[in-house]
Amino acid sequence: MSESLVRRHGLESLLAGMPGSPSADPGVSVTIRGDLGHINVRGNAEGTGFVKSVEQVLGQALPIRPNTVSAGQHQVFWLGPDEWLVATPSGVAAELAGRLKHASTGIHASVNDISGGQIALMLQGPKCRDLLARGCTLDLHPGVFAVGDCAQSGLAKANVVLALVDDKPTFMVVVRRSFSDYLYRWLAHAGSDDGVTFRDA
Amino acid sequence: MLLIECPWCGERAETEFSYGGEAGIARPADPDALGDAEWADYLFNRSNPRGAHRELWNHAQGCRRWFGVERDTVTYRISGSFRLSGGVGKRED
């Protein structure tokens, strides 16, 4: 058993089947971020020192206000009053998860490296909001959903974490790996009029 | 479609939620002491009011929290949401 493990995001075959010359000025360009690690962190936000010890390891704030993201060395998404998602380069995710686990020893908390179960798609371009609105009930108007906001919702019925990263606009969509093939196909179909293009990170 | 206010996430579309039935039904402290009729009453009988109804909802596609909603069963008008504490159905005031 000396096979070497290769990290794959699982959408390679779909990407390979894309038409040869993507449009030069796409309305939406989708970047598949298979290079990100995902860590689920749960713990009590009030008392117990959980927030403090996690923040010390992360080197940045844990967002306490619902549906916001703390951006820094990592991206930390609020998922619930006692649940967060840390997205970070996959090379450091396992080590970071280990340090988080160590820091929360003796505290009622849980840290799980779920990098293998999720995948992030970055949507960029002038038609992003139009495309997302076709499959999502959230109001994504810039006056309502601002940079630094995130939300969990359904995109074409798939459960996703959605965040506005910058006002280009760039949206980050985190989806379960098992739904990524479906979501890729949905984006390709629903965005065909907008000249949606896909590429690897 | 209903717009339901999650106490954490704010107003979201009904499709993000799942329904959990009537709120405020406390599990009997000593189930062994109940007779069949009382146990059946706890399990199956609900108030089924015409008008204001306090019920449980779960923000299944969002923050996955259980919370309470007061909804009018005739008009479907939702008059408010509340967090649960000290057990499902207890009001946090």
Interface residues (C-beta under 8 A of the other chain):
Chain A: P66 N67 L79 G80 P81 E83 T137 L138 A151 Q152 S153 G154 N159
Chain B: W8 C9 G10 R12 A13 T15 E16 Q61 G62 C63 R64 R65
